[in-house]
Amino acid sequence: MLRNMKRAVRIRTGVNQDFTLLFGTETFTKLLEKWDTNFKLKIIKEAKSLTQTADLIDLLSSAEYNSDCWDSDMASLLLPVYLLPPPAGRKKSAKISASGAVDRSCCSLEEHLNRTKGQHQPFLLAVGTTRDKIHNFYIAVDKHLIPCQASSSLGAFDELFKAHFVFSLSYDEALSNVYTFLQTTVYHIDVGSVKESPRVKELRARLLNC
């Protein structure tokens, strides 16, 4: 795995190339082609039906109006964390809130440097002046930083998802419902064979039938 990651650092397009070899060009473009047209507005609508917390209100505001939180695409990609909250962990240490799970998927350089414990599952490291003005994205995994080929948050999140398959990495437990939703509903990978929670199945059915 480390050999593959080092190769991806040298070749910026490594994640995208390897994912295309695994699943083909049609699957490769699913998120980039369909998020804005098929999913984004539906996700925002679903999130508005939830109990409104301060963190959720900030994300919804960013998703609709590009506020001073994350940009619109990144905010809408983080909303499923609230629609598909972290599964109840077997261990007390595994319990985490939805807002805490959001921090598992994307963080700033300052937040990354302040982390005291390593995280083996990949996440996005965003580098910029503010959350809504990001200049570069990196996939951080196992103490390695892999430059994202994409400059947009949607493209960077797409590469983050693909990195799980390219490097044969499991999903972060706190984000497993969200990644499984993306895998089956957006990318159409292993539909019917991958284990899905009832929440994932229900959300997929609502989005695809409305």
N, C-alpha and C positions, 0 to 999 in steps of 0.2 A: 504494500500500500504506500509506504513512504517513497519507494522508487517512483511510483506513478505520480505522487504529489510533486516531487522534485521536478519531474519532467513537465508537469503542468505549469510550474513556476517559470520554467525556461520558455515554454511555448504558451503564450497568453490564450490561444484558442483551444488549448488541450481539452478542457471540460466539454466544450461544445462539439468538438470533433469526435471525441470518444462516445458521447451520448448519441450522436447521429449514427455511429457505427452499431450501437446497441439496439436502437429503436427505429431508425429511419428518419427521413426528413419531415414526414407528415407529423409525427409525434414531436419532433424537435421544435416545431413552430407553434404548438398548441396554445401555450400561455400567451405568447406575444400577439398572436392573431385574435384570440377569443376573449381575453380578459376584459378589455374595454367594451366590446360589443355584446358579449353574452353574459358576463358575470358581475362586473363592477357595480352597476346600478342595483342589481338584485341583492348583492351582498349588503350594500348600504341600506336598502329598504329593510332587509331582515334584521340588521343590527339596530335599527331605530325602534324595533319592537321589544328590545331587551330593556331591563331596568337600567336607567341611565346613571352611570357613575361619572366622576370627573374625568377619569382617564378615557373612558369610552366616548364621552362628549368631545374631548379634544381630538380623538381619532376621527370621529364622524365629521367634525368641522374641517379637519384637514382633507379628508376624502372628498368633501363637496366643494370646499372653497379655497384650498391651498393656503391654510393659515400658517402660523409660525411653528407648527409642529412638523411632522413628516410631510413630504409632498403628497399630492393626491393619490398617485398610484401606490406608494408604499403604505400609506394609511389604509387604503382599501384592502391591501394584501394582509394587513395585520388585523383587520376586523374579524376574520374567521376565528381568531384565537378566542374571542368572546362568544361567538356562536358555537364553537366547539371547544369548550374549556378543557383544561388538562385533566386527564383521567385520574381517578383517585389512586394514589400510590399505595403499595403494600407497606412501605416503610414511612415512618413519620417524616423523614428527611425528604421524601419524594413529593410531598404536598407542596403545591405552588399555586399562586393566584394567576388570573388571566393576565394582569399587567406584568407580573413577573415573567410569564411565558413570553410575552412580547419582547422583553429584553433578551431572551434567549435567541431570538431570530435575527435581530439587528441591533447594533450599538454603535456609539461614537468612539473615536480613538481614545478620548479621555476615559470613557467607561471601560474600554478594553484594558487600558493600562492599570486601572484601579482594581481589576479583578484579582482576587487572591488565590483562586483555585482554577486549575486548567479545565477546559471543556473539550471533550473529545469529539462531540458531534459538531458539524460545521455550522457557522453562523456568519452573517455579513458584518464586516467592519466598514463603517461609513466615515469618510474623511472629508471635512468641509468646514465652512465658517459657522453654519447653523444647520439644524436638522433639515430644513427645507432648501438648503443650498449646499448640496453634497457635490464634491468635485471628483472623487474617486471611490470605488467600492472594492473591497477585498473579501475573499472567502477565507475565514480564519478557521483552521482545523489542526489540531495536534501540534500547536506552536508554529505552524507554517502559515504564511500569508500568500494567497494566490491572487494575483491581480485579475479582476473581472474584465473581460473584453468589453462588456457593455458599460456605457456611461450613465444610463438611466436606471432608476430604482427598479422598474419592472424587469428590465433586462438582467440586472444584477441578481434579483430574486430568482429569476428563471435559472441562472447559472448555479445559484445556491442549491436549488432543488435537484438539478441534474448531477451535482457533485456527489450526492448520496449514492447514486447508481454507479457513477464512474469509479468511485473509490470504495464501493461496496460497504457503505457505512449505514448503520441503523439510524432511525429517526430519534431525535431527542424525545424522551418520554413525555415531557410536558407539551410537546408540539406534535405528537404522533397522530392525533385526530386531524389536525390541520393538514399535515403532509399527506396523510392517507386520502383525505378529501381531494387535495390537488391531484394526487396520483390517479385516482379513479375517475373523478368528475371532469377535470380539466385535461389531463394528459391521456386518459383512457389506457392506463398501463395496468395489466393484470386484473381487469375488472372481472369480478365473480370468483376470483381465486385468492385475492388478498383479503385478510381479515379486516372487517370494518365494524366500528361500533354502531349501535342503533342511531346515535346522533348524526353520524356521517351519512348513513343511508337516508335518514329523514331529510337532512338538508339537501342532499343531492336530488332527491325526489321533488322537493319543493321548487328548487331552482330550475330543474329541467322541464317541469310541467307547467310553469307559470308563463 
